[in-house]
Structures are given as C-alpha cells and as structure tokens.
Amino acid sequence: MLGMKDLKKELSEMKEEMKSMSREISNLSEKVITISEQISASIDKMSNILNETNKTIKESLELTSQSILKMSETFSKSLEDALKNMQEMKVQIDARDTVLRSLGIDGLISDLFKKKR
C-alpha cells in the first residue's frame, strides 16, 4: 500500500504532467489558429484574384464579341457592295451585247477579243 507521502508525490507528479500537457495543447491550439488565419487570408487573396480574372475575361469576351460583330457588319456591307457592282457590270455587259447584236457586229467584237488574248 502507498503511504500518504507517496500518494502526495504521485498526485504532484500527475499535476505537473497535466500542466505540461495543458501547455502543449495550448501551444498546438495557437498553431492551429495561426494556420487557420493564414489559410483564410490565402483564400481571401485567391478569391480577389479570381474575381479580377473573371472581370478581365468578361471584358475581353465583350470586346471580342463587339469586334466580331463589327467585322461581320463590315463584311456584309462589303459583300453587298460587291454584289451590287457585279450586278451593274452584268447589266452593262448585257446592254453592250444587246447593242452589238442590234448592230449585227456581236460576233466580230468577240473575235477581236479572242485574237488579242
């Protein structure tokens, strides 16, 4: 059996061990809090960067869309003008052919062009 002195000694040692464990738990807790704060700060920073990136991508896509729309409009207008010019040239050629036929020299003119080539 343990005497009172031995029991006190055991309890005193246990108390010291408990204090030591408490300090270690406190230290670990502080480290966990620090790591948690760092993770939170990193996530906030990453969120801000992602928001800026999203804004930049959105602006870029809007600008690209506007450019494509403008190019499409310009192309359509150019194509329309080219088709009008081709129609006018066809009307002029048809009118010339009609005049040449009515004068009876339509074959003669085309023969002259063939010889030049």
Secondary structure, DSSP 8 states (H G I E B T S, - for coil): ---HHHHHHHHHHHHHHHHHHHHHHHHHHHHHHHHHHHHHHHHHHHHHHHHHHHHHHHHHHHHHHHHHHHHHHHHHHHHHHHHHHHHHHHHHHHHHHHHHHHHT-HHHHHHHHHHH-
